[in-house]
Amino acid sequence: MDFKALLALMVEKKASDLFITAGRPPCLKVNGKIAEVSKTQLTGEQTLMLVLSIMSQRQRDEFENTKECQFALSVQGLGRFRVSAFTQRDSAGMVLRRIESKIPTVEELMLPPIINELAMTKRGLIVFVGATGTHQTNCRISRSAFSSSGERRARHSSAATSPAVRNRLCIADQRKPRVSVRGTLPSITPSGVIV
């Protein structure tokens, strides 16, 4: 299976996620809907080969020791992706999230103007909630660099997002502590994902 072709299709379709799971064909999530990209189901051997093929040796060692690995992948001409590789039911799998390189403005995101004012408060908590692909991260980043004079400036912003969940219509992978993952599942992974 040509993995780069899957990534190219992901970019072409503007998919938010690519799911690689044993016993299923590769799937893309486009506009909140999951669609198979072929009729051929992937075997456990194929998913393991795909997972390992995009890892460095250090990442492979981590994956072998912990049965999971979070990392970024940059592919020339296609962009950047956040990868969450894991083991479930003795098979490797992974979810790739496409990372947008262009940060849209508040106007492009069609957010209410009050967001500009909220972004300027010195203290407080702003919560962006929504399904995958609804631009919560873009909203947060777009506003975190805004100042009252309209200039962009450095600000600190933090986020925790839930991991991708999946099956028939929603693709569900399940990882059990001490079975699919060595030890207990961490509360927050190095990439900031709550598990």
URUR-V840187 format. One record per backbone hydrogen bond with DSSP energy under -1.0 kcal/mol. NH is the residue of the N-H (numbers start at 1). CO is the residue of the C=O. E is the energy in kcal/mol with one decimal. If there is no record, write none. Layout:
NH|CO|E, NH|CO|E
//
This chain:
3|1|-1.0, 6|2|-1.4, 7|3|-2.0, 8|4|-2.4, 9|5|-2.3, 10|6|-2.2, 11|7|-2.3, 12|8|-2.7, 13|9|-2.6, 15|10|-2.6, 16|29|-2.6, 18|96|-2.1, 19|27|-3.0, 20|94|-2.9, 23|42|-3.7, 24|21|-1.5, 27|19|-1.9, 28|35|-2.8, 29|17|-2.2, 30|33|-2.8, 33|30|-2.0, 35|28|-2.8, 37|26|-2.7, 42|24|-2.2, 47|43|-2.4, 48|44|-2.2, 49|45|-2.3, 50|46|-2.5, 51|47|-2.7, 52|48|-2.7, 53|49|-1.9, 54|51|-1.0, 55|52|-1.3, 60|56|-2.4, 61|57|-2.5, 62|58|-2.2, 63|59|-2.6, 64|60|-2.6, 65|61|-2.3, 66|62|-3.0, 67|63|-2.0, 69|85|-2.2, 71|83|-2.1, 73|81|-2.9, 75|79|-3.0, 78|75|-2.4, 79|75|-2.4, 81|73|-2.5, 82|97|-2.8, 83|71|-3.4, 84|95|-2.3, 85|69|-3.0, 86|93|-2.6, 87|67|-1.0, 88|91|-2.7, 91|88|-2.4, 93|86|-2.3, 94|20|-2.3, 95|84|-1.8, 96|18|-2.6, 97|82|-2.8, 98|16|-2.0, 99|80|-2.5, 109|105|-1.9, 110|107|-1.1, 111|106|-2.2, 115|112|-2.0, 116|113|-1.5, 118|114|-2.6, 119|115|-2.2, 120|117|-1.0, 121|118|-1.2, 134|131|-1.7, 139|135|-2.6, 140|136|-2.3, 141|137|-2.8, 142|138|-2.9, 143|139|-1.9, 144|140|-1.9, 146|143|-1.6, 147|151|-1.6, 150|147|-2.2, 153|145|-2.1, 167|171|-3.5, 171|166|-1.6, 171|167|-8.1, 178|181|-1.8, 178|183|-1.7, 179|176|-1.9, 180|176|-2.3, 181|176|-1.4, 189|193|-2.5, 192|189|-2.5, 194|161|-1.4, 195|187|-1.5
//
